[in-house]
């Protein structure tokens, strides 16, 4: 008896999410949220008034990052994301505001909970990597008795 050793092809996140239309929709919703949520004001004001350029660049980047066409690299070269974001002071607050918008966009547009969780984990690591502002650790509470 011979065993079938063929396996199903592994789909990239780009394919799982739905390709170009779904990535564009995710990016569009992300920037709509950034523009609308008062809690995202600090990160929103780092962007130009017209978000269309940022929207297009994030779409191009995410296409390749999700395993689809490497559009950003084809147009602009290696992303060097951290270096490109150095002109902006990014700390924990800005990271969290960015993630607030991305998490909500993912929850609204990615129905597959496993894929959504995986993308959220990847975005969290990426957003944390963008931090470039030194911040003091949270103050420890002094519990000594007097």
C-alpha positions as CSV (number, residue, x, y, z in Angstrom):
1,X,0.0,0.0,0.0
2,X,1.4,3.4,-1.0
3,X,0.8,6.5,1.1
4,X,-0.1,9.8,-0.7
5,X,2.7,12.2,0.3
6,X,1.2,15.2,-1.5
7,X,0.3,18.0,0.8
8,X,-2.0,21.0,0.3
9,X,-0.2,24.2,-0.6
10,X,0.4,26.5,2.3
11,X,-1.3,29.8,1.6
12,X,0.5,33.1,2.5
13,X,-1.3,35.6,4.7
14,X,-1.8,37.7,1.5
15,X,-3.7,34.8,-0.1
16,X,-5.6,34.0,3.2
17,X,-6.7,37.5,3.7
18,X,-8.1,37.8,0.2
19,X,-5.3,39.3,-1.9
20,X,-5.0,42.9,-3.1
21,X,-8.7,44.0,-2.5
22,X,-8.6,42.8,1.1
23,X,-5.2,44.4,1.8
24,X,-6.4,47.7,0.3
25,X,-9.6,47.5,2.4
26,X,-7.6,46.8,5.6
27,X,-5.3,49.7,5.0
28,X,-8.2,52.0,4.1
29,X,-10.1,51.1,7.2
30,X,-6.9,51.5,9.3
31,X,-6.4,55.1,8.2
32,X,-10.1,55.9,8.5
33,X,-9.9,54.8,12.2
34,X,-6.7,56.8,12.7
35,X,-8.4,59.9,11.3
36,X,-11.6,59.4,13.3
37,X,-10.5,58.1,16.8
38,X,-9.6,60.8,19.2
39,X,-7.5,58.2,21.1
40,X,-5.2,58.0,18.0
41,X,-4.6,61.8,17.8
42,X,-0.8,61.6,18.6
43,X,-0.1,59.1,15.9
44,X,-2.5,60.8,13.4
45,X,-0.7,64.2,13.7
46,X,2.6,62.5,12.6
47,X,1.0,62.0,9.2
48,X,0.2,64.5,6.4
49,X,-3.2,66.0,6.4
50,X,-4.0,64.0,3.2
51,X,-3.5,60.3,4.2
52,X,-3.6,59.0,0.6
53,X,0.3,58.8,0.3
54,X,0.6,57.0,3.6
55,X,-2.2,54.7,2.6
56,X,-0.6,53.8,-0.6
57,X,2.8,53.1,0.9
58,X,1.3,50.9,3.7
59,X,-0.6,49.0,1.1
60,X,2.6,48.5,-1.0
61,X,4.5,47.4,2.1
62,X,1.8,45.0,3.5
63,X,1.4,43.3,0.1
64,X,5.0,42.0,0.3
65,X,5.0,41.6,4.1
66,X,1.9,39.4,3.9
67,X,3.7,37.2,1.2
68,X,2.2,38.8,-1.9
69,X,3.8,40.9,-4.6
70,X,6.8,42.8,-3.2
71,X,5.4,46.1,-4.5
72,X,7.1,48.4,-1.9
73,X,10.6,47.0,-2.6
74,X,10.0,47.2,-6.4
75,X,9.1,50.9,-6.1
76,X,11.2,52.2,-3.2
77,X,13.8,49.5,-2.4
78,X,14.2,47.8,1.0
79,X,11.8,49.2,3.5
80,X,14.2,49.9,6.4
81,X,11.1,50.7,8.4
82,X,12.8,51.8,11.6
83,X,15.2,54.1,9.8
84,X,12.3,55.6,7.8
85,X,10.4,56.4,11.0
86,X,13.4,57.9,12.9
87,X,12.3,61.5,12.2
88,X,9.2,60.8,14.3
89,X,9.3,60.4,18.0
90,X,7.6,57.0,18.6
91,X,7.1,55.8,22.1
92,X,4.7,53.4,23.8
93,X,1.8,55.8,23.5
94,X,2.2,56.1,19.7
95,X,2.7,52.4,19.3
96,X,-0.5,51.7,21.3
97,X,-2.5,54.2,19.3
98,X,-1.3,52.7,16.0
99,X,-2.1,49.3,17.3
100,X,-5.6,50.4,18.4
101,X,-6.4,51.4,14.8
102,X,-4.9,48.2,13.3
103,X,-6.5,45.9,15.8
104,X,-9.9,47.4,15.2
105,X,-9.4,47.2,11.4
106,X,-8.4,43.6,11.7
107,X,-11.4,42.7,13.9
108,X,-13.7,44.4,11.4
109,X,-12.3,42.9,8.2
110,X,-10.6,39.6,8.9
111,X,-13.2,37.0,9.7
112,X,-10.7,34.1,10.3
113,X,-9.9,34.3,14.0
114,X,-6.7,32.3,13.6
115,X,-5.4,34.5,10.8
116,X,-6.5,37.6,12.7
117,X,-4.6,36.5,15.8
118,X,-1.5,35.7,13.8
119,X,-1.6,39.1,12.0
120,X,-2.2,40.9,15.3
121,X,0.8,39.2,16.8
122,X,3.0,40.1,13.9
123,X,1.8,43.7,13.9
124,X,2.4,44.0,17.6
125,X,6.0,43.0,17.2
126,X,6.5,45.3,14.2
127,X,4.9,48.3,16.1
128,X,7.0,47.7,19.1
129,X,10.1,47.6,16.9
130,X,9.2,51.1,15.6
131,X,9.7,52.6,19.0
132,X,12.6,55.0,19.0
133,X,12.1,57.2,22.0
134,X,13.7,56.4,25.3
135,X,11.2,56.2,28.0
136,X,11.5,55.7,31.7
137,X,10.2,52.4,33.0
138,X,7.0,52.6,35.0
139,X,7.6,53.9,38.5
140,X,7.8,51.2,41.1
141,X,5.5,51.6,44.0
142,X,7.2,51.9,47.4
143,X,5.5,49.5,49.7
144,X,7.7,50.0,52.7
145,X,6.0,50.6,56.0
146,X,6.9,53.7,57.8
